[in-house]
C-alpha cells in the first residue's frame, strides 16, 4: 500500500497556503509513490509538522524553521523511494 503524508499546520498562523504548496509539490514529484497528502488544521498554535504514516519527518518547532522544498522532497524520497532520482533537487 502506498503511504500518505500528513501536513499539520496552524490555521491561525495562516499557513494553509504554505501547506497546500508543499502538498502540490510532493504530489507532483511522487505521483506514482504516494496514496495522497492530507492537510490537517492543528489545534496547537504554531504547529507545522510533516509526517509519513504517523512517522514525523519534519517539525517546525524542533528545527526552528520551515523546510525548504528541496529538503522536504529529499526526506520523503529517502523514506518511500530511496532509488528515485529527484533531478535538480537531488543531493550533490
C-alpha positions as CSV (number, residue, x, y, z in Angstrom):
1,X,0.0,0.0,0.0
2,X,1.2,3.5,-0.9
3,X,1.9,5.9,2.1
4,X,0.0,9.0,3.0
5,X,1.8,12.2,4.0
6,X,0.1,14.4,6.6
7,X,1.0,18.1,6.8
8,X,-0.4,19.5,10.1
9,X,-0.5,23.3,10.0
10,X,-1.7,26.2,12.2
11,X,-4.7,27.8,10.6
12,X,-4.5,30.8,13.0
13,X,-1.0,31.5,11.6
14,X,-2.3,31.4,8.1
15,X,-0.1,28.6,7.0
16,X,-2.7,26.8,4.8
17,X,-1.2,28.2,1.6
18,X,2.3,27.1,2.5
19,X,0.9,23.6,3.4
20,X,-1.1,23.4,0.1
21,X,2.0,24.5,-1.9
22,X,4.1,21.8,-0.3
23,X,1.4,19.2,-0.8
24,X,1.2,20.1,-4.5
25,X,5.0,19.8,-4.9
26,X,5.0,16.4,-3.2
27,X,2.1,15.1,-5.2
28,X,3.7,16.2,-8.4
29,X,7.1,14.7,-7.6
30,X,5.8,11.5,-6.1
31,X,2.6,10.9,-8.1
32,X,3.4,7.2,-8.5
33,X,4.6,6.6,-5.0
34,X,2.0,8.3,-2.8
35,X,-1.6,7.4,-1.9
36,X,-2.1,11.1,-1.1
37,X,-1.3,14.1,1.0
38,X,-3.6,15.2,3.8
39,X,-3.8,18.8,5.1
40,X,-4.7,18.8,8.7
41,X,-5.5,22.0,10.6
42,X,-3.8,21.8,14.0
43,X,-5.4,22.6,17.3
44,X,-2.0,23.6,18.6
45,X,-1.0,27.2,17.9
46,X,2.2,27.5,15.8
47,X,2.4,23.9,14.7
48,X,3.7,22.9,11.3
49,X,4.7,19.3,11.1
50,X,5.0,16.7,8.3
51,X,4.7,13.0,8.8
52,X,4.5,9.9,6.7
53,X,2.2,7.3,8.1
54,X,2.5,8.8,11.6
55,X,6.3,8.9,11.5
56,X,7.4,12.6,12.0
57,X,9.9,13.7,9.4
58,X,9.9,17.4,10.0
59,X,8.7,19.7,12.8
60,X,9.0,23.5,12.5
61,X,9.4,24.0,16.3
62,X,12.2,21.4,16.6
63,X,14.0,22.8,13.6
64,X,13.3,26.4,14.2
65,X,12.3,27.0,10.6
66,X,10.1,25.7,7.8
67,X,11.6,23.0,5.4
68,X,12.9,24.1,2.1
69,X,11.0,22.2,-0.7
70,X,14.2,20.6,-1.9
71,X,15.0,19.3,1.6
72,X,11.4,18.1,2.0
73,X,11.5,16.1,-1.2
74,X,14.8,14.5,-0.2
75,X,13.3,13.5,3.2
76,X,10.3,12.0,1.6
77,X,12.3,10.2,-1.1
78,X,14.7,8.7,1.4
79,X,11.7,7.2,3.2
80,X,9.4,6.0,0.4
81,X,11.6,5.6,-2.7
82,X,15.3,5.7,-1.9
83,X,16.3,4.9,-5.5
84,X,14.2,7.7,-7.1
85,X,16.2,10.5,-8.8
86,X,15.0,14.0,-7.9
87,X,16.8,15.6,-10.8
88,X,18.0,19.1,-9.9
89,X,16.6,18.7,-6.4
90,X,18.9,15.8,-5.6
91,X,21.7,15.9,-3.1
92,X,25.1,16.7,-4.7
